[in-house]
């Protein structure tokens, strides 16, 4: 096989892997109360993190996704000030006032940040005649268009629980692992899609 073709193919595969690895969310564990068979129709969404922007984006996106499936969803940031300790009575009063039947809480269990070296090849081709000493202008061009830089890679382990209002009983838990190269919006979209899909598969919505 032509060595030039092999070189280009490897470069394309490497770039494709890098792009798809920038933001991944995976289900790592799940528990469900098999004795609970009801579905939720009104859900309060609480994202527990110190990052106000991430919390609001998550709650808003998950609420919107649930509404698209016919669920009345209430993002917590529209009612509660997370800069202060949430009093249980305040949440209970809000839940009763709006007829909410379930509370979904997502929290970060732990996180780690790694550093890795990324090697990229810039695109484009500039024609150049062969020097006549072997090799190829194509190989010379690509070998000279390599850049290496350091990037931070963050990993978050999350737990999401669904509670029934009234009994305050936990009926569903999922554990997820998020890996991201500083692409918060995309990562949150992945998490939201996973949670909604799992809630539907488990017949909780």
N, C-alpha and C positions, 0 to 999 in steps of 0.2 A: 504493500500500500504506500502511496506517496507520502513522504515524511511531512511535507507541508500540510497535507490534509489532516494527518494525525495531530499536528501541532494546533491547527485551528480548531479541530474538534474538541481537544482537551481544554482549550481556552474557553470555548462556548459552554462546555459542561461545567467548568469551574465557576464561571460567571453566573450560570443558571442556579447552581447550588447556593452560591452566596446570596443571591436575591431572594430565593425561597426561604433561606435560613434567617433572614432578617427579622422575621416575626412569625413565631410558631406558638400555638397554644394546644396543649394536649391534656386529655382526661387521664388522671393517674389513679383515681380511686372513686368509688361510689357506694353509698349506703342508702337504703330506703326502708321505711317501716312497711312491711308487707301487709300489716293489718289496717293500713289507712288507704281508703279507696276514693276519697273525695277529690274534686278538682277545685283549683283556686280561680276566683273570678275577679277579686280585687286584692292587689298585692302592693305592700309598701316596700320600696327598694332602698336599702341602706348599704352604702359602700364605705367600709371602715379603713381609711388611710389618712395619713397626715398631709398628703398632697391634695389641696383643695381643688385644683384644676382637674386632676385625674379623677377624683371622686365625683365631681359634677358631670364630667363627660361620661363616665361609666353609668351613673344613675340615669342620666338623660337618654343615653343610647339604649340601655336595657328597657327602660320604660317605653320608649318608642317601639322597640321590637315586639314587646309583649302586646301593646295596643294593636299592632298590625295583625295579631292573632286573636283579637277580640277580648283581650284582658284589660281591665281598668288598672293601670299602674301609676303609682305615686312616687316620684323621686324624692328622697328625703331632704335634699338640699333646698327645696322650695319652701320647706316649713321649718326646718331645724337649723340652728347655728352650731356647726360642728366645732367651732373654736371654743365652745364651752361644753362641759360635761352634760350629756343628755340625761335628763331625769326620766325615769321609767314612767312616772305619772303623766308627763307631757306626751310621751309616745302613746300611752294607753288612751288618753283623752282624744288624741288626733285619730287614732284607729277607730274608736267607737263613733266619733263624729262623722266619719266618712264611710262607715260600714265595711271597713277592710277586714278580709277574712284570713289573710296570710301576711307574714313578714319574711322577706328574703334578705339575708345578710351575707355580704362577701367581705372577707378580711384577708390581709396578707399574713401568712404564717412566718415566712422568712424570705430573705433575698440575698443574692450574691452577685458581685460584679467581677467580671474577668476582663483581661486585656489580651488581645490577639493581633497578630500581624496579618494584614490583608494585602495580597498581591493582585494587581489588576493590569490588564492590557488595554490601552486606549484603542478605539475603533478607527476605521478608515484605512485606505491603502494608497500609498504613493508609488507610482511606477518608477522603477530604476533599473537600468541595464545591469546584467551580471558582470562582475569584475573580471571573470575568467579564471579566478583562482579557486574555484569550487564553491559550494554552497549556493545560496539563492538570495536575490534581492528581497523576496518575500519573508524568508526566515530572518535576514538581517534587520528588516524593518520591525517585525514583531518583537525580536529580542531587544531592540533599542527602545521600545515603547512600554516597558514594564515599570510600574511604580509600586512602592511598598509603603504602607502607613499603618499606624497603630489605632485600633478602635476598641471601645469598651463594649462588652457583651454582658447584659444583665439577665439574671434568671430569678423569677418570682414563683413561689409556691403559695397557692391560694386555697382557701376553704370557703365554700358557699353553702349556707344552710337555709332550709325553708321551715318556718315555724307556723303553727296553727294558732290563730288568735283565740283567746279564751282560756284554753288549756295550756298555752305557751309550750306545747309539745313540739319537739323537733321531729319532722317526718321524712326529711330528705337531706342528704349531704353529698356534695361532690368535691373532689380535690383536683385542682388543675395546676399545670406547670406552664408558665409563660417564659419564652426566651425572646429577647428583643435587642436590636441594635438601634436604640433610641428612636423607635417609631411608635410612640404611644398611641396615636389614633388608630393605626392599623391593628395593633395588638389588642386594644379594647374591642374593636369590631370582631376580631377572632373569638375573644372570650364571650362576648354577647351571643354570637351565633351558636357557640358550643352550649351555653347554658339554656338557651331557648330550645334548641334541638333536643337536649337531654330531658328537659321538663316535659316536652311533648311525647317523647318516647316512653317516659315513665308515667304518662297519663295523669299528670298533675295540673295541666292546663288544657 
